[in-house]
Amino acid sequence: MPPCILLSAYSCCFRFLGNAGGFHQQQKEIPLRLFHCLVVVFSLVGTCSAQLPDYYKTVNRVTWVVGNIDKVRPAWATLGLSDIEEYPNIQLEGQFHGKPVTIYAWQITGHLGNLTVDMIQPAEGQANAYTSFLDKHGDGILSIVHEVPNRQALEKEILRMKEKEVAVLQQVTMQRDQVPATYTYFNTEPEGKFALGLVYQQGGMPGTAVGPGMVSHFSPVVWDAAAVSAYWEKLGFPAFPMGHARPRADSRYRDKPLSLAFDVGNQRHAQIRYEWISPPPTPANIYADFLNKHHREGIQHIGVEVQDLAKSIAAYEKLGYHVHQSGAWGDVGKPQSGQYAYMDTDSAGGISVELLQRY
């Protein structure tokens, strides 16, 4: 039971017992008092579980770290990254693991439908969160970032996380169109498998353009989903109890039949869903491929909703990206069913695209 509920329960029951000395005279009153006590205690369950700040209900952007932006940018431009703005030779000032840091980098910002992407290539020979991520894992999404409404909210959340024994990994400020924007990354990646991020800019961050190809979910892949779920729940986020996906005859891996059972769970606290996947090491599958290739658990793919799966696959293949794994759910073609295909875009930025068509 959370501390706030336990304290309230103790206080309520103490008052109840203290006032129950004249038991025989108060037999009729005690059940009513007990009922009121229980109402108070259980109503606090919602209060205590609602401590997560509202800004976590909206994903503002992702921080996507790459080693060669010259290679990755044109690839994703053809895959739908639009409204690209360049920030060459940027300088970020702040702290890394609590020590002063100056970071030189090249950044672009664009939109994948409803998702804003900050793609950043840090200069070599520096010690910071970006180079550390690249050195350990290669290209990929370092952080899912939420926008805080003001600096007071930012400081309050830093304090809340500190009380939960989560330190700030890196906090840096860059000039965005001559207005400073401060990015705060918490050190959640070791146990939570990605860095939780916050961004603050006076007057608000630029809005997200909504175009074709809506990102429906992020999908981190992990070995021990129960441990990861417990970690995020400790920080106030909803748990993701895992369900079991059974093998299907229509599943394929690299054009060959795939008999794969795996666990999957969802978090729905934000407008973009989090789909957590826990795969077996065998038979060969793209989830285990990611874990072995990047030597980490983390965000393996983003899901993109499409109207015509076959047509979308053909468009990707024309660009040189092929289906590495595919499957379906439900009774295909009927309501509550669908089909999906994972395209091998991992070579361009360390993230695969899952194309989904729902019926």
N, C-alpha and C positions, 0 to 999 in steps of 0.2 A: 504494500500500500504506500503511495507517495507520502512524504513527510507532512505535507499540508493537510491531507485527509486524516492521517494518524493523529496529529495534534488536535484537530477539530473533534475527532471521535472521542479522544481522551477527555477533552474539556466538556463535551456534551454529556458523556456518561458520568463524569465526576459530578456534574450538577444534578444529574438524574438520581444518583445514589445518595448524594448529600441531602436531597429533599425528600428521600423516601423513608426517613426515620420513623414516622408515624404510619407504618405500613397498613395497619388495620383500619385506620381512619381514612387512608388515601387509596384503598384498593381500586376504586373506580377511576381515580385520576392517573395512576401509574401507567396503565397500558396506553393512555392517550399521550402521556409525556414521552414514553418510549417511542411511540410512533413518530412524534414530532422530531425526536432526536435522530432517528434513522433517516427521516426525510432530509434533515439538515446535512447529515454525513454523506449520504449518497448523492445529494445534489452537488456536493463539492467535487465529486469525481469528474464531472464535466468541467468545472472551474479549473481544477489542477491540470487536467489533460489539455486545456486550451491555452497553455502558456506559450506555445510556439507563436512567434510574431506573425502578423498577417502578411508581411511582405514575402514570406516563403510560399505563399499561394501562387505567386507569379514568377516564372523564370524570365529574367531580363536578357540574358545572353550566356554564351559559353566562352571560356578561354581555351583556345585550341593552339597548342604549341607544336611548331614544326621546325625541322632543321634546315629546310630549303624552300622558302616561300616562292621562289621563282618557279619551282616545279609544281608545288601544290596549288597555287592560286589559279593558273589556267585550267588545271584539271577540274577544280570545283566550279569555276566559272561556267564550264560547259555542262556541269551537272546541276546548275541552277543557282549558284551563289550570285546574287544580284546587288545592285546599288553599292558597288565596292568603292570604299574610300581608302586612300593610302595615307599612312603616317610614317614616312621614311625617316630614319635617323632620329627616332624619339629617344628622349631621356626620361627615365623614371627614377624618382627619388623616394627613399623610404627606408624600411627595415626588412631584413631577412633573418629569421630566428633571433629577433631582438637586437640585431646589430645594424648600424647604418650601411646602406647600400645604394649605389648608383648603377642603374642598368641601362645599357644602350641596346636598342632593338629596332626592328622594322615590323610594323603592324599594318594589317588591313582589316577593315570592318565591312561586313556585308550581311545579306539576309538569305537564309534558306527558307523561303516561304515565311512562316511565322516565327522563325528562330533567328535571332541576331548572333552573329559569329565575330568574335575578336580573334583573328589568327595572328600569332606573334612568333617571330624568329629572333631569339636573343643573340647578341654578339657572342662569339666564342671567348673562352678564357675568363669568364665571370662566374662568381658563385651566387646563385639565386634560385628561386623556385622553378623557373623555366628551364635553366640549364640542368638542374638536378633531375627534373622529370625526363628530359631528353636523354641524359646520360644513362638513366636507369631503364627507361622503357621505350625510347624512340618517340616518333610522332604520336599525337593523340590529344584527347580532351583532358586537360588538367582539372578544370573546374566548371561547375554549374553555378552561375552567378545570379544573385537576387539584388534588386535595387532597394536601398533603405531610403526613407523619406527625408531624413535629416541627420546631421552629425550626432545629435543626442541619441537617436535610435541606434546608430552605429556603435557608439561608445557603450551603450547599455547592453547590446548584444555581445560585444567583446567581453564585458564583465560577466554576463550570463554564461558564456562558453568557458571562461576561465574558472568559474565556480564548478563547472562540470569537468575540469581538468583538461580542457582543450585550449591549446595555445594558438596564437596567431603565427602562421607559417611565414607569411610575407604581407606587408602593407606598403603599397607604392602609389605615388601620385604622378599622373601625366597630364600634359596640357592638351585638351581636346577642343580644337577650334578656339584656342586662347582661354578656355575655361578649364580649371583643374578638375580632374576626375580621380577619385581615390578608390583603389581596388584593395580589398582585404581578403586574404585567403587563409582559412583556418587549417590547422594541421590534422585534418580528418582522413587523409588518404591512407595512412597505414592500416587503420581498422575499418574505415568507411568506404575505401576504394576509390574515392575521388575527393578533391579539395573543395569543401564548401566555400563559396565565394559571396562577397557583398560588394556593391559598388555605390558610391555616393558622388553626385555632382549637383552643385547648387543650381536650382532651376529645373532639375530633372535630366535624366539621360534621354537622348533622342529616341523617338518612338520606333517600334518595329513595323516594317512594311509587311503586309500579308499578301503573298503571291501564290502561284501554283505550287503544288508539292508541299502539303502541310505536314510538319513534323509531329507525329502523334506520341512518340515516346523516346526516351533514352534507355539503353539496355546495358547496365553493368553486368559483367560475368564474374562469378565468384566460385570458389571451391566450397566454402562453409557459409551457406546463406543464413543459418540460424545465428551464428556469431555476429555477422554483419548487421542483421536485423536488430539484434539486441543492442548493438552499439548505437544505431541511429535512434532507437526507441529511448535509450538513456539520454539522448540529446533533445528529446521532445518531439521527434518525428514519428509518424505512424509506423508500426511494425509491418512487415510484409510476409505473413504466413505463406508458406510455399505449397502450391498444388503440384500435381504430378501429371506431366504430359506423357501419354502412352505412345508406343511405336505405332506408326501408320504405314500402310503398304504404299501410299503415294509420296512418301518422303524420299528425297534424293540428296546425295552428297557427291559433288563432282560427277554428275550424270549417272551415278550408280545407286542402286537401292540402298536405303539407309534405315536400319531398325534401331531407332534411338529413343530411349526414355530419359527424360530429364525433369528437373524441378524448376518451377517458375512461380514468382510472386510479384505482386504489384503494389506500388504506392501511388495514391491519387490525391496527394495534398496540393499539387500544383496543376496549372492548366495543361502542362505536358506531363504525361504519365511516366513513371519510372518502372521499367520491367526488369526484374532481377532474375538472372538465369544461373542455375547451378548444374553443370553438365557432368557426366562421367568422363573419364579419360579415354575410354574406348566404348564403342567403335569410333573411328575417326570422325570428327565433327568440327564445324567452324568455331564453336565456343572454346573447345579444348585447344584448337589451333591457335587462337588468340592468346590464351593463357600461356601457352608454351613459347610462342614467338616473341611476345612482348615482356615475358618474365614478370608479369604482374596481373592482378585482378583489377578490373576497371571497366570503363565504358567501351564496349566492343562495337556497338552499332547504334544508329539512329533509325527509327521507323518512319517511313514516308507513305502516307495514304495516297493511292492512285485510283483512277476510275477504270482503267483498262490495264490489267497486269501484263498481258502478252505484249501490248503495244509499248508499255514502259520498258519491259525487258529488252525489246528490240532496239529501242532508242539507246539504252545503255550499251548494248552489244556493239552498236554502230560506233560507239566511242572507244571500244576496246575493253569494256568491262563485262564479265560473264557471270552467269549464275554459279555460285559455289555450293549453295544448299537451298533446298526448297521444300515446301510442304503445305499443309492445310489444316483447318480445324472445322469441326462440325460436319454437317451433310452438305458438301460443296454445291453451291448454287441456290441453297435455301437460306431463309433468314437465320441470323446468328451463326453464319458460317463464313469462311473466307480462305484465301490462298495467299502465300507469301513466297518471296524469293530474295535471298541474300546475294547482293552483287559484290564482286571482288574489288571494291574501291579502297581496300586497306592499303594498297600500294601508294595511294595518293593521300597521305595524311594520317594513316593509322586507324581509320574508322570505316567500317562497312556500312552500306545502306541496305535496309530491309524494305523492299517494296511490298505493300499490302493492299489487297483488294477485298473489301467486305461485301457481303451480299445481303 
